[in-house]
Amino acid sequence: MEEKGMSENKQYENEYKVQAVKLAKKIGAVKAANELQIPVNTLYSWIRKVKIGSLDIGCGERSP
């Protein structure tokens, strides 16, 4: 597992983004961002990526 530093440009796992977007659809972006402790703007950009198709949220949960 890679160590999470305090770097400004955090890289998130694709699966994490997917779950975050799904949560945002359920409870709203602001609530989801607060719960996940990520900037709401970051979450909005992921949602936008899903809409334009550059982030694939797939159909189900894939196991590794």
All heavy atoms as TSV, in Angstrom:
chain	resi	resn	atom	element	x	y	z
A	1	MET	N	N	0.855	-1.194	0.000
A	1	MET	CA	C	0.000	0.000	0.000
A	1	MET	C	C	0.892	1.245	0.000
A	1	MET	O	O	1.815	1.342	0.794
A	1	MET	CB	C	-0.857	-0.027	1.275
A	1	MET	CG	C	-2.114	0.752	1.183
A	1	MET	SD	S	-3.457	-0.183	0.416
A	1	MET	CE	C	-4.830	0.686	1.157
A	2	GLU	N	N	0.633	2.160	-0.890
A	2	GLU	CA	C	1.468	3.348	-0.943
A	2	GLU	C	C	1.117	4.307	0.187
A	2	GLU	O	O	-0.032	4.379	0.629
A	2	GLU	CB	C	1.339	4.046	-2.291
A	2	GLU	CG	C	-0.050	4.548	-2.568
A	2	GLU	CD	C	-0.143	5.334	-3.860
A	2	GLU	OE1	O	0.905	5.766	-4.375
A	2	GLU	OE2	O	-1.265	5.515	-4.328
A	3	GLU	N	N	2.117	5.008	0.640
A	3	GLU	CA	C	1.926	5.923	1.753
A	3	GLU	C	C	1.254	7.196	1.261
A	3	GLU	O	O	1.624	7.729	0.220
A	3	GLU	CB	C	3.293	6.257	2.352
A	3	GLU	CG	C	3.227	6.690	3.791
A	3	GLU	CD	C	4.607	6.843	4.391
A	3	GLU	OE1	O	5.524	7.256	3.657
A	3	GLU	OE2	O	4.752	6.552	5.566
A	4	LYS	N	N	0.279	7.665	2.019
A	4	LYS	CA	C	-0.391	8.897	1.631
A	4	LYS	C	C	0.330	10.081	2.269
A	4	LYS	O	O	0.289	10.273	3.477
A	4	LYS	CB	C	-1.854	8.892	2.101
A	4	LYS	CG	C	-2.690	7.864	1.379
A	4	LYS	CD	C	-3.766	8.534	0.540
A	4	LYS	CE	C	-4.701	7.558	-0.114
A	4	LYS	NZ	N	-4.122	6.834	-1.246
A	5	GLY	N	N	1.021	10.828	1.439
A	5	GLY	CA	C	1.744	11.997	1.946
A	5	GLY	C	C	0.840	13.214	1.961
A	5	GLY	O	O	-0.348	13.124	1.680
A	6	MET	N	N	1.414	14.369	2.266
A	6	MET	CA	C	0.631	15.588	2.303
A	6	MET	C	C	0.792	16.363	0.994
A	6	MET	O	O	0.674	17.572	0.960
A	6	MET	CB	C	1.073	16.473	3.479
A	6	MET	CG	C	0.740	15.893	4.834
A	6	MET	SD	S	-1.040	15.681	5.089
A	6	MET	CE	C	-1.518	17.401	5.326
A	7	SER	N	N	1.102	15.656	-0.098
A	7	SER	CA	C	1.330	16.324	-1.365
A	7	SER	C	C	0.041	16.983	-1.847
A	7	SER	O	O	-1.052	16.476	-1.611
A	7	SER	CB	C	1.848	15.342	-2.409
A	7	SER	OG	O	0.805	14.527	-2.873
A	8	GLU	N	N	0.187	18.095	-2.532
A	8	GLU	CA	C	-0.961	18.865	-2.988
A	8	GLU	C	C	-1.778	18.096	-4.008
A	8	GLU	O	O	-2.994	18.118	-3.985
A	8	GLU	CB	C	-0.494	20.184	-3.610
A	8	GLU	CG	C	-0.288	21.289	-2.600
A	8	GLU	CD	C	-1.522	21.527	-1.728
A	8	GLU	OE1	O	-2.575	21.910	-2.262
A	8	GLU	OE2	O	-1.438	21.324	-0.515
A	9	ASN	N	N	-1.099	17.413	-4.925
A	9	ASN	CA	C	-1.799	16.715	-5.990
A	9	ASN	C	C	-1.990	15.260	-5.622
A	9	ASN	O	O	-1.224	14.403	-6.017
A	9	ASN	CB	C	-1.021	16.852	-7.301
A	9	ASN	CG	C	-1.861	16.417	-8.493
A	9	ASN	OD1	O	-3.055	16.191	-8.347
A	9	ASN	ND2	N	-1.237	16.286	-9.640
A	10	LYS	N	N	-3.026	14.997	-4.847
A	10	LYS	CA	C	-3.293	13.628	-4.418
A	10	LYS	C	C	-3.780	12.797	-5.596
A	10	LYS	O	O	-4.596	13.238	-6.365
A	10	LYS	CB	C	-4.379	13.625	-3.335
A	10	LYS	CG	C	-3.854	13.824	-1.947
A	10	LYS	CD	C	-4.941	13.386	-0.967
A	10	LYS	CE	C	-4.692	13.984	0.404
A	10	LYS	NZ	N	-5.908	14.034	1.202
A	11	GLN	N	N	-3.244	11.587	-5.688
A	11	GLN	CA	C	-3.725	10.660	-6.700
A	11	GLN	C	C	-4.656	9.666	-6.024
A	11	GLN	O	O	-4.286	9.045	-5.039
A	11	GLN	CB	C	-2.544	9.915	-7.343
A	11	GLN	CG	C	-1.676	10.805	-8.202
A	11	GLN	CD	C	-2.470	11.444	-9.351
A	11	GLN	OE1	O	-3.085	10.758	-10.149
A	11	GLN	NE2	N	-2.454	12.762	-9.423
A	12	TYR	N	N	-5.845	9.558	-6.525
A	12	TYR	CA	C	-6.806	8.633	-5.944
A	12	TYR	C	C	-6.972	7.422	-6.852
A	12	TYR	O	O	-6.881	7.539	-8.074
A	12	TYR	CB	C	-8.172	9.309	-5.755
A	12	TYR	CG	C	-8.157	10.419	-4.743
A	12	TYR	CD1	C	-8.043	11.737	-5.137
A	12	TYR	CD2	C	-8.267	10.137	-3.387
A	12	TYR	CE1	C	-8.032	12.770	-4.201
A	12	TYR	CE2	C	-8.263	11.153	-2.444
A	12	TYR	CZ	C	-8.149	12.458	-2.859
A	12	TYR	OH	O	-8.139	13.468	-1.935
A	13	GLU	N	N	-7.251	6.286	-6.248
A	13	GLU	CA	C	-7.532	5.078	-7.009
A	13	GLU	C	C	-8.806	5.288	-7.802
A	13	GLU	O	O	-9.734	5.949	-7.349
A	13	GLU	CB	C	-7.776	3.905	-6.046
A	13	GLU	CG	C	-6.646	3.618	-5.104
A	13	GLU	CD	C	-5.682	2.614	-5.695
A	13	GLU	OE1	O	-6.137	1.660	-6.338
A	13	GLU	OE2	O	-4.482	2.810	-5.520
A	14	ASN	N	N	-8.853	4.667	-8.978
A	14	ASN	CA	C	-10.054	4.771	-9.798
A	14	ASN	C	C	-11.281	4.278	-9.044
A	14	ASN	O	O	-12.345	4.882	-9.082
A	14	ASN	CB	C	-9.871	3.972	-11.084
A	14	ASN	CG	C	-10.577	4.627	-12.248
A	14	ASN	OD1	O	-10.418	5.811	-12.480
A	14	ASN	ND2	N	-11.379	3.869	-12.948
A	15	GLU	N	N	-11.110	3.171	-8.340
A	15	GLU	CA	C	-12.222	2.572	-7.596
A	15	GLU	C	C	-12.741	3.538	-6.531
A	15	GLU	O	O	-13.940	3.634	-6.292
A	15	GLU	CB	C	-11.754	1.256	-6.964
A	15	GLU	CG	C	-12.841	0.462	-6.288
A	15	GLU	CD	C	-13.947	0.012	-7.227
A	15	GLU	OE1	O	-13.700	-0.107	-8.446
A	15	GLU	OE2	O	-15.071	-0.205	-6.742
A	16	TYR	N	N	-11.823	4.287	-5.915
A	16	TYR	CA	C	-12.193	5.267	-4.900
A	16	TYR	C	C	-13.058	6.361	-5.521
A	16	TYR	O	O	-14.072	6.769	-4.954
A	16	TYR	CB	C	-10.917	5.852	-4.288
A	16	TYR	CG	C	-11.172	6.808	-3.148
A	16	TYR	CD1	C	-11.403	6.334	-1.863
A	16	TYR	CD2	C	-11.175	8.185	-3.357
A	16	TYR	CE1	C	-11.635	7.201	-0.816
A	16	TYR	CE2	C	-11.406	9.059	-2.311
A	16	TYR	CZ	C	-11.637	8.567	-1.048
A	16	TYR	OH	O	-11.867	9.425	-0.017
A	17	LYS	N	N	-12.632	6.819	-6.702
A	17	LYS	CA	C	-13.400	7.855	-7.401
A	17	LYS	C	C	-14.799	7.351	-7.733
A	17	LYS	O	O	-15.786	8.069	-7.575
A	17	LYS	CB	C	-12.687	8.255	-8.705
A	17	LYS	CG	C	-11.338	8.905	-8.478
A	17	LYS	CD	C	-10.700	9.234	-9.801
A	17	LYS	CE	C	-9.293	9.759	-9.612
A	17	LYS	NZ	N	-8.646	10.092	-10.873
A	18	VAL	N	N	-14.858	6.100	-8.196
A	18	VAL	CA	C	-16.143	5.491	-8.554
A	18	VAL	C	C	-17.073	5.473	-7.352
A	18	VAL	O	O	-18.230	5.883	-7.440
A	18	VAL	CB	C	-15.934	4.061	-9.098
A	18	VAL	CG1	C	-17.260	3.333	-9.232
A	18	VAL	CG2	C	-15.203	4.113	-10.444
A	19	GLN	N	N	-16.559	5.007	-6.226
A	19	GLN	CA	C	-17.382	4.938	-5.017
A	19	GLN	C	C	-17.814	6.339	-4.581
A	19	GLN	O	O	-18.944	6.533	-4.132
A	19	GLN	CB	C	-16.617	4.242	-3.878
A	19	GLN	CG	C	-16.254	2.795	-4.166
A	19	GLN	CD	C	-17.456	1.931	-4.498
A	19	GLN	OE1	O	-18.563	2.146	-4.025
A	19	GLN	NE2	N	-17.240	0.929	-5.341
A	20	ALA	N	N	-16.918	7.296	-4.692
A	20	ALA	CA	C	-17.227	8.675	-4.307
A	20	ALA	C	C	-18.351	9.248	-5.165
A	20	ALA	O	O	-19.272	9.879	-4.651
A	20	ALA	CB	C	-15.966	9.541	-4.425
A	21	VAL	N	N	-18.267	8.999	-6.472
A	21	VAL	CA	C	-19.297	9.499	-7.386
A	21	VAL	C	C	-20.639	8.835	-7.092
A	21	VAL	O	O	-21.677	9.492	-7.078
A	21	VAL	CB	C	-18.887	9.286	-8.861
A	21	VAL	CG1	C	-20.046	9.590	-9.812
A	21	VAL	CG2	C	-17.684	10.168	-9.200
A	22	LYS	N	N	-20.605	7.526	-6.835
A	22	LYS	CA	C	-21.845	6.819	-6.513
A	22	LYS	C	C	-22.460	7.373	-5.236
A	22	LYS	O	O	-23.678	7.541	-5.139
A	22	LYS	CB	C	-21.581	5.321	-6.366
A	22	LYS	CG	C	-21.382	4.623	-7.695
A	22	LYS	CD	C	-21.149	3.133	-7.509
A	22	LYS	CE	C	-20.988	2.432	-8.849
A	22	LYS	NZ	N	-20.606	1.014	-8.688
A	23	LEU	N	N	-21.618	7.648	-4.243
A	23	LEU	CA	C	-22.100	8.223	-2.988
A	23	LEU	C	C	-22.697	9.605	-3.236
A	23	LEU	O	O	-23.759	9.942	-2.709
A	23	LEU	CB	C	-20.941	8.307	-1.977
A	23	LEU	CG	C	-21.326	8.776	-0.569
A	23	LEU	CD1	C	-22.291	7.793	0.095
A	23	LEU	CD2	C	-20.076	8.952	0.288
A	24	ALA	N	N	-22.030	10.387	-4.068
A	24	ALA	CA	C	-22.521	11.727	-4.387
A	24	ALA	C	C	-23.896	11.667	-5.042
A	24	ALA	O	O	-24.759	12.498	-4.760
A	24	ALA	CB	C	-21.530	12.442	-5.301
A	25	LYS	N	N	-24.097	10.681	-5.913
A	25	LYS	CA	C	-25.405	10.527	-6.554
A	25	LYS	C	C	-26.471	10.208	-5.515
A	25	LYS	O	O	-27.618	10.605	-5.645
A	25	LYS	CB	C	-25.362	9.411	-7.604
A	25	LYS	CG	C	-24.646	9.801	-8.886
A	25	LYS	CD	C	-24.600	8.611	-9.833
A	25	LYS	CE	C	-23.694	8.833	-11.016
A	25	LYS	NZ	N	-24.307	9.599	-12.093
A	26	LYS	N	N	-26.064	9.470	-4.482
A	26	LYS	CA	C	-27.013	9.051	-3.462
A	26	LYS	C	C	-27.350	10.173	-2.483
A	26	LYS	O	O	-28.510	10.432	-2.211
A	26	LYS	CB	C	-26.441	7.850	-2.691
A	26	LYS	CG	C	-27.347	6.639	-2.723
A	26	LYS	CD	C	-26.770	5.481	-1.923
A	26	LYS	CE	C	-25.779	4.660	-2.742
A	26	LYS	NZ	N	-25.176	3.557	-2.001
A	27	ILE	N	N	-26.325	10.820	-1.939
A	27	ILE	CA	C	-26.552	11.778	-0.842
A	27	ILE	C	C	-26.202	13.210	-1.199
A	27	ILE	O	O	-26.337	14.104	-0.376
A	27	ILE	CB	C	-25.778	11.358	0.436
A	27	ILE	CG1	C	-24.265	11.453	0.233
A	27	ILE	CG2	C	-26.185	9.955	0.878
A	27	ILE	CD1	C	-23.460	11.183	1.489
A	28	GLY	N	N	-25.725	13.432	-2.430
A	28	GLY	CA	C	-25.353	14.781	-2.819
A	28	GLY	C	C	-23.851	14.999	-2.705
A	28	GLY	O	O	-23.197	14.436	-1.821
A	29	ALA	N	N	-23.315	15.806	-3.610
A	29	ALA	CA	C	-21.865	15.985	-3.718
A	29	ALA	C	C	-21.247	16.603	-2.462
A	29	ALA	O	O	-20.211	16.154	-1.991
A	29	ALA	CB	C	-21.537	16.835	-4.946
A	30	VAL	N	N	-21.904	17.629	-1.919
A	30	VAL	CA	C	-21.323	18.322	-0.766
A	30	VAL	C	C	-21.241	17.396	0.443
A	30	VAL	O	O	-20.203	17.303	1.105
A	30	VAL	CB	C	-22.125	19.597	-0.428
A	30	VAL	CG1	C	-21.592	20.249	0.844
A	30	VAL	CG2	C	-22.068	20.587	-1.588
A	31	LYS	N	N	-22.330	16.674	0.690
A	31	LYS	CA	C	-22.352	15.724	1.806
A	31	LYS	C	C	-21.308	14.633	1.618
A	31	LYS	O	O	-20.608	14.256	2.549
A	31	LYS	CB	C	-23.734	15.085	1.932
A	31	LYS	CG	C	-24.581	15.652	3.038
A	31	LYS	CD	C	-25.817	14.770	3.224
A	31	LYS	CE	C	-26.773	15.390	4.230
A	31	LYS	NZ	N	-28.047	14.674	4.270
A	32	ALA	N	N	-21.247	14.116	0.395
A	32	ALA	CA	C	-20.306	13.042	0.095
A	32	ALA	C	C	-18.869	13.517	0.284
A	32	ALA	O	O	-18.046	12.813	0.873
A	32	ALA	CB	C	-20.511	12.535	-1.330
A	33	ALA	N	N	-18.582	14.711	-0.193
A	33	ALA	CA	C	-17.227	15.261	-0.060
A	33	ALA	C	C	-16.849	15.437	1.404
A	33	ALA	O	O	-15.734	15.114	1.817
A	33	ALA	CB	C	-17.118	16.593	-0.805
A	34	ASN	N	N	-17.790	15.933	2.194
A	34	ASN	CA	C	-17.535	16.088	3.622
A	34	ASN	C	C	-17.270	14.752	4.290
A	34	ASN	O	O	-16.356	14.615	5.098
A	34	ASN	CB	C	-18.719	16.786	4.310
A	34	ASN	CG	C	-18.790	18.255	3.977
A	34	ASN	OD1	O	-17.807	18.857	3.551
A	34	ASN	ND2	N	-19.960	18.843	4.157
A	35	GLU	N	N	-18.084	13.769	3.940
A	35	GLU	CA	C	-17.962	12.456	4.536
A	35	GLU	C	C	-16.632	11.800	4.191
A	35	GLU	O	O	-15.997	11.168	5.025
A	35	GLU	CB	C	-19.121	11.582	4.052
A	35	GLU	CG	C	-19.457	10.458	4.998
A	35	GLU	CD	C	-20.851	9.902	4.746
A	35	GLU	OE1	O	-21.830	10.613	5.043
A	35	GLU	OE2	O	-20.944	8.780	4.240
A	36	LEU	N	N	-16.215	11.978	2.925
A	36	LEU	CA	C	-14.966	11.362	2.457
A	36	LEU	C	C	-13.757	12.237	2.739
A	36	LEU	O	O	-12.628	11.840	2.510
A	36	LEU	CB	C	-15.066	11.099	0.948
A	36	LEU	CG	C	-16.156	10.113	0.541
A	36	LEU	CD1	C	-16.368	10.159	-0.963
A	36	LEU	CD2	C	-15.822	8.705	0.994
A	37	GLN	N	N	-14.034	13.455	3.214
A	37	GLN	CA	C	-12.981	14.429	3.507
A	37	GLN	C	C	-12.106	14.709	2.288
A	37	GLN	O	O	-10.881	14.646	2.341
A	37	GLN	CB	C	-12.137	13.963	4.706
A	37	GLN	CG	C	-12.986	13.859	5.964
A	37	GLN	CD	C	-12.159	13.547	7.203
A	37	GLN	OE1	O	-11.306	12.670	7.186
A	37	GLN	NE2	N	-12.418	14.267	8.271
A	38	ILE	N	N	-12.788	14.982	1.191
A	38	ILE	CA	C	-12.112	15.428	-0.025
A	38	ILE	C	C	-12.721	16.763	-0.433
A	38	ILE	O	O	-13.860	17.060	-0.070
A	38	ILE	CB	C	-12.261	14.408	-1.180
A	38	ILE	CG1	C	-13.745	14.165	-1.515
A	38	ILE	CG2	C	-11.555	13.104	-0.855
A	38	ILE	CD1	C	-13.956	13.287	-2.733
A	39	PRO	N	N	-11.974	17.578	-1.172
A	39	PRO	CA	C	-12.522	18.869	-1.611
A	39	PRO	C	C	-13.716	18.638	-2.529
A	39	PRO	O	O	-13.668	17.754	-3.398
A	39	PRO	CB	C	-11.367	19.511	-2.398
A	39	PRO	CG	C	-10.145	18.752	-1.989
A	39	PRO	CD	C	-10.603	17.375	-1.608
A	40	VAL	N	N	-14.772	19.412	-2.325
A	40	VAL	CA	C	-15.982	19.225	-3.131
A	40	VAL	C	C	-15.683	19.476	-4.611
A	40	VAL	O	O	-16.257	18.831	-5.481
A	40	VAL	CB	C	-17.161	20.087	-2.621
A	40	VAL	CG1	C	-16.922	21.564	-2.872
A	40	VAL	CG2	C	-18.479	19.623	-3.235
A	41	ASN	N	N	-14.750	20.384	-4.898
A	41	ASN	CA	C	-14.374	20.645	-6.289
A	41	ASN	C	C	-13.767	19.415	-6.949
A	41	ASN	O	O	-13.966	19.169	-8.135
A	41	ASN	CB	C	-13.382	21.806	-6.380
A	41	ASN	CG	C	-14.035	23.133	-6.069
A	41	ASN	OD1	O	-15.255	23.269	-6.145
A	41	ASN	ND2	N	-13.246	24.122	-5.690
A	42	THR	N	N	-12.993	18.667	-6.173
A	42	THR	CA	C	-12.404	17.419	-6.669
A	42	THR	C	C	-13.508	16.450	-7.050
A	42	THR	O	O	-13.488	15.857	-8.134
A	42	THR	CB	C	-11.507	16.792	-5.585
A	42	THR	OG1	O	-10.475	17.723	-5.231
A	42	THR	CG2	C	-10.868	15.503	-6.076
A	43	LEU	N	N	-14.489	16.333	-6.167
A	43	LEU	CA	C	-15.601	15.432	-6.422
A	43	LEU	C	C	-16.396	15.879	-7.650
A	43	LEU	O	O	-16.753	15.063	-8.496
A	43	LEU	CB	C	-16.505	15.360	-5.191
A	43	LEU	CG	C	-17.638	14.339	-5.226
A	43	LEU	CD1	C	-17.162	12.956	-5.635
A	43	LEU	CD2	C	-18.335	14.275	-3.885
A	44	TYR	N	N	-16.626	17.187	-7.771
A	44	TYR	CA	C	-17.336	17.698	-8.942
A	44	TYR	C	C	-16.588	17.353	-10.230
A	44	TYR	O	O	-17.209	17.015	-11.234
A	44	TYR	CB	C	-17.520	19.224	-8.857
A	44	TYR	CG	C	-18.669	19.659	-7.970
A	44	TYR	CD1	C	-18.522	20.722	-7.095
A	44	TYR	CD2	C	-19.900	19.017	-8.032
A	44	TYR	CE1	C	-19.576	21.131	-6.283
A	44	TYR	CE2	C	-20.959	19.420	-7.224
A	44	TYR	CZ	C	-20.787	20.484	-6.352
A	44	TYR	OH	O	-21.826	20.878	-5.561
A	45	SER	N	N	-15.264	17.442	-10.200
A	45	SER	CA	C	-14.505	17.144	-11.415
A	45	SER	C	C	-14.619	15.664	-11.777
A	45	SER	O	O	-14.684	15.302	-12.954
A	45	SER	CB	C	-13.038	17.569	-11.271
A	45	SER	OG	O	-12.349	16.703	-10.416
A	46	TRP	N	N	-14.685	14.779	-10.769
A	46	TRP	CA	C	-14.874	13.353	-11.041
A	46	TRP	C	C	-16.250	13.099	-11.636
A	46	TRP	O	O	-16.395	12.308	-12.553
A	46	TRP	CB	C	-14.695	12.520	-9.771
A	46	TRP	CG	C	-13.323	12.589	-9.175
A	46	TRP	CD1	C	-12.200	13.083	-9.778
A	46	TRP	CD2	C	-12.930	12.160	-7.879
A	46	TRP	NE1	N	-11.137	12.977	-8.919
A	46	TRP	CE2	C	-11.543	12.427	-7.750
A	46	TRP	CE3	C	-13.613	11.589	-6.806
A	46	TRP	CZ2	C	-10.840	12.121	-6.591
A	46	TRP	CZ3	C	-12.906	11.283	-5.651
A	46	TRP	CH2	C	-11.535	11.547	-5.543
A	47	ILE	N	N	-17.265	13.778	-11.088
A	47	ILE	CA	C	-18.627	13.620	-11.598
A	47	ILE	C	C	-18.681	14.081	-13.056
A	47	ILE	O	O	-19.299	13.435	-13.896
A	47	ILE	CB	C	-19.623	14.424	-10.727
A	47	ILE	CG1	C	-19.698	13.811	-9.314
A	47	ILE	CG2	C	-21.008	14.454	-11.379
A	47	ILE	CD1	C	-20.427	14.674	-8.305
A	48	ARG	N	N	-17.988	15.176	-13.342
A	48	ARG	CA	C	-17.951	15.697	-14.704
A	48	ARG	C	C	-17.274	14.674	-15.632
A	48	ARG	O	O	-17.724	14.434	-16.748
A	48	ARG	CB	C	-17.204	17.036	-14.731
A	48	ARG	CG	C	-17.549	17.906	-15.919
A	48	ARG	CD	C	-17.182	19.361	-15.691
A	48	ARG	NE	N	-15.862	19.539	-15.131
A	48	ARG	CZ	C	-15.612	20.147	-13.954
A	48	ARG	NH1	N	-16.586	20.630	-13.226
A	48	ARG	NH2	N	-14.379	20.268	-13.515
A	49	LYS	N	N	-16.193	14.061	-15.145
A	49	LYS	CA	C	-15.483	13.062	-15.944
A	49	LYS	C	C	-16.370	11.855	-16.246
A	49	LYS	O	O	-16.299	11.288	-17.333
A	49	LYS	CB	C	-14.208	12.603	-15.224
A	49	LYS	CG	C	-13.088	13.599	-15.347
A	49	LYS	CD	C	-11.842	13.122	-14.627
A	49	LYS	CE	C	-10.712	14.120	-14.839
A	49	LYS	NZ	N	-9.562	13.831	-13.985
A	50	VAL	N	N	-17.183	11.472	-15.265
A	50	VAL	CA	C	-18.105	10.367	-15.489
A	50	VAL	C	C	-19.099	10.750	-16.582
A	50	VAL	O	O	-19.370	9.968	-17.489
A	50	VAL	CB	C	-18.849	9.989	-14.187
A	50	VAL	CG1	C	-19.992	9.029	-14.479
A	50	VAL	CG2	C	-17.880	9.360	-13.190
A	51	LYS	N	N	-19.605	11.990	-16.518
A	51	LYS	CA	C	-20.593	12.449	-17.501
A	51	LYS	C	C	-20.020	12.459	-18.918
A	51	LYS	O	O	-20.710	12.107	-19.863
A	51	LYS	CB	C	-21.095	13.843	-17.135
A	51	LYS	CG	C	-22.160	13.800	-16.065
A	51	LYS	CD	C	-22.745	15.192	-15.823
A	51	LYS	CE	C	-23.768	15.158	-14.701
A	51	LYS	NZ	N	-23.811	16.411	-13.940
A	52	ILE	N	N	-18.766	12.886	-19.059
A	52	ILE	CA	C	-18.182	12.953	-20.405
A	52	ILE	C	C	-17.542	11.627	-20.802
A	52	ILE	O	O	-17.019	11.477	-21.894
A	52	ILE	CB	C	-17.161	14.110	-20.537
A	52	ILE	CG1	C	-15.971	13.906	-19.608
A	52	ILE	CG2	C	-17.841	15.450	-20.312
A	52	ILE	CD1	C	-14.868	14.935	-19.790
A	53	GLY	N	N	-17.560	10.668	-19.881
A	53	GLY	CA	C	-17.128	9.320	-20.223
A	53	GLY	C	C	-15.647	9.042	-20.060
A	53	GLY	O	O	-15.153	8.023	-20.515
A	54	SER	N	N	-14.903	9.949	-19.428
A	54	SER	CA	C	-13.474	9.680	-19.250
A	54	SER	C	C	-13.184	8.948	-17.934
A	54	SER	O	O	-12.063	8.533	-17.683
A	54	SER	CB	C	-12.653	10.977	-19.327
A	54	SER	OG	O	-12.861	11.774	-18.187
A	55	LEU	N	N	-14.210	8.816	-17.093
A	55	LEU	CA	C	-14.088	7.984	-15.895
A	55	LEU	C	C	-15.205	6.960	-15.938
A	55	LEU	O	O	-16.373	7.319	-15.989
A	55	LEU	CB	C	-14.192	8.843	-14.622
A	55	LEU	CG	C	-14.111	8.094	-13.285
A	55	LEU	CD1	C	-12.757	7.428	-13.100
A	55	LEU	CD2	C	-14.370	9.044	-12.119
A	56	ASP	N	N	-14.820	5.692	-15.964
A	56	ASP	CA	C	-15.800	4.626	-16.132
A	56	ASP	C	C	-16.252	4.129	-14.777
A	56	ASP	O	O	-15.440	3.626	-14.001
A	56	ASP	CB	C	-15.164	3.493	-16.943
A	56	ASP	CG	C	-16.158	2.372	-17.205
A	56	ASP	OD1	O	-17.381	2.643	-17.147
A	56	ASP	OD2	O	-15.723	1.243	-17.439
A	57	ILE	N	N	-17.548	4.259	-14.471
A	57	ILE	CA	C	-18.011	3.760	-13.189
A	57	ILE	C	C	-18.528	2.333	-13.288
A	57	ILE	O	O	-18.892	1.743	-12.287
A	57	ILE	CB	C	-19.091	4.670	-12.523
A	57	ILE	CG1	C	-20.356	4.753	-13.384
A	57	ILE	CG2	C	-18.533	6.040	-12.227
A	57	ILE	CD1	C	-21.509	5.422	-12.667
A	58	GLY	N	N	-18.529	1.796	-14.505
A	58	GLY	CA	C	-18.863	0.384	-14.682
A	58	GLY	C	C	-20.266	0.050	-14.221
A	58	GLY	O	O	-21.082	0.918	-13.929
A	59	CYS	N	N	-20.550	-1.235	-14.139
A	59	CYS	CA	C	-21.890	-1.674	-13.768
A	59	CYS	C	C	-21.911	-2.245	-12.369
A	59	CYS	O	O	-22.879	-2.110	-11.638
A	59	CYS	CB	C	-22.396	-2.725	-14.742
A	59	CYS	SG	S	-22.476	-2.138	-16.428
A	60	GLY	N	N	-20.847	-2.925	-11.996
A	60	GLY	CA	C	-20.822	-3.558	-10.677
A	60	GLY	C	C	-19.479	-3.382	-10.017
A	60	GLY	O	O	-18.582	-2.766	-10.569
A	61	GLU	N	N	-19.377	-3.904	-8.810
A	61	GLU	CA	C	-18.115	-3.836	-8.097
A	61	GLU	C	C	-17.234	-4.980	-8.596
A	61	GLU	O	O	-17.618	-6.144	-8.488
A	61	GLU	CB	C	-18.343	-3.994	-6.591
A	61	GLU	CG	C	-18.543	-2.708	-5.832
A	61	GLU	CD	C	-19.672	-1.834	-6.357
A	61	GLU	OE1	O	-20.292	-2.155	-7.406
A	61	GLU	OE2	O	-19.933	-0.806	-5.757
A	62	ARG	N	N	-16.101	-4.631	-9.174
A	62	ARG	CA	C	-15.165	-5.663	-9.587
A	62	ARG	C	C	-14.236	-5.989	-8.430
A	62	ARG	O	O	-13.784	-5.090	-7.735
A	62	ARG	CB	C	-14.311	-5.176	-10.761
A	62	ARG	CG	C	-15.050	-5.220	-12.065
A	62	ARG	CD	C	-14.137	-4.829	-13.206
A	62	ARG	NE	N	-13.452	-3.562	-12.939
A	62	ARG	CZ	C	-14.010	-2.361	-13.087
A	62	ARG	NH1	N	-15.267	-2.255	-13.452
A	62	ARG	NH2	N	-13.332	-1.270	-12.844
A	63	SER	N	N	-13.972	-7.261	-8.245
A	63	SER	CA	C	-13.015	-7.617	-7.215
A	63	SER	C	C	-11.649	-7.800	-7.885
A	63	SER	O	O	-11.582	-8.200	-9.035
A	63	SER	CB	C	-13.439	-8.882	-6.473
A	63	SER	OG	O	-14.041	-9.790	-7.353
A	64	PRO	N	N	-10.607	-7.502	-7.159
A	64	PRO	CA	C	-9.254	-7.550	-7.748
A	64	PRO	C	C	-8.852	-8.961	-8.185
A	64	PRO	O	O	-9.339	-9.926	-7.669
A	64	PRO	CB	C	-8.339	-7.111	-6.595
A	64	PRO	CG	C	-9.171	-6.912	-5.404
A	64	PRO	CD	C	-10.613	-7.111	-5.776
